[in-house]
Amino acid sequence: MEEAFRARRVRLTAFAVVAAIAVAVAITVARAATASREVAAKSTASGLVAQAKAEVLAAAGWPKKWKGPTTPTKPQKVKNVVLISCSQATACARETAGSVSGAKVIGWKTTVVDGKGDPNVMSAAIRNAVVSGASGIILESTGVSALVSALKFAKSHHVPVVNNGAITLSRRVSTRASSGGTTRTRMSSGAASAPTG
């Protein structure tokens, strides 16, 4: 009887070992399948992103070879550039900070004026910059339609003005008088160096 008991114990032990091995294999296979699905999902996602990037670049129509200058130009020597922000309480503050950083890299001294979103403040800032002897003025995302008089003042004093990032209508600022003494304006895309007219 003891021998039957011992044989039974060996069979149960063998069965338990085989069952444990089967469970371990099942867990390993399940983990491998999950990892494989995760890798496939990641590679599919990265493949989709790469494909989307390629399609955007192809649709943009950018030249495949750079045809522009291959050597940097030397920055002009200037005394002071006045940066007039549309409002330092908006995203214009970040744009202005970028212009300050860029100017610093090329050795330009800058003065930042907060336009406070007010065309009167911006016009006064342009006139003050001209009178104080600024070498140039950069308008940071500032609409120029309300600044035509101040821009003419800057032009008459040979102070260059650049509008950094405004979306406007034509290639340059031009003015003409209409009935009632009002001035109509066309603005430039990205660079309003001063009104002509």
Sequence and secondary structure as in RCSB ss.txt:
>XXXX:A:sequence
MEEAFRARRVRLTAFAVVAAIAVAVAITVARAATASREVAAKSTASGLVAQAKAEVLAAAGWPKKWKGPTTPTKP
QKVKNVVLISCSQATACARETAGSVSGAKVIGWKTTVVDGKGDPNVMSAAIRNAVVSGASGIILESTGVSALVSA
LKFAKSHHVPVVNNGAITLSRRVSTRASSGGTTRTRMSSGAASAPTG
>XXXX:A:secstr
 HHHHHHHHHHHHHHHHHHHHHHHHHHHHHHHHHHHHHHHHHHHHHHHHHHHHHHHHHHHT  SS  S SS    
   S EEEEES TTSTHHHHHHHHHHHHHHTT  EEEEE TT HHHHHHHHHHHHHTT SEEEEES   GGGHHH
HHHHHHTT  EEEES   SBSS EEEE GGG EEEE BSS     B 
